[in-house]
């Protein structure tokens, strides 16, 4: 499933550069994760890098975007194919 950033976010800016899919961006009040781009780092790393670096532990799984590992892998393949075309 995709990840989400809760309102406990302190806008510390450490998660955004860690995302290999550019799924994290500054929102109006806190950082946001685009569920269409979030693969929980599947295809890149063993664990979500944003969760590892977050100092306030505000990046849980997003229950609104439940995905299996297979779906996350397929999303990773699609995203990397698009990057190659760009």
Secondary structure as GFF3:
##gff-version 3
##sequence-region A 1 86
A	DSSP	three_ten_helix	16	18	.	.	.	ID=ss1
A	DSSP	beta_strand	24	26	.	.	.	ID=ss2
A	DSSP	beta_strand	31	33	.	.	.	ID=ss3
A	DSSP	alpha_helix	49	53	.	.	.	ID=ss4
A	DSSP	alpha_helix	69	85	.	.	.	ID=ss5
###
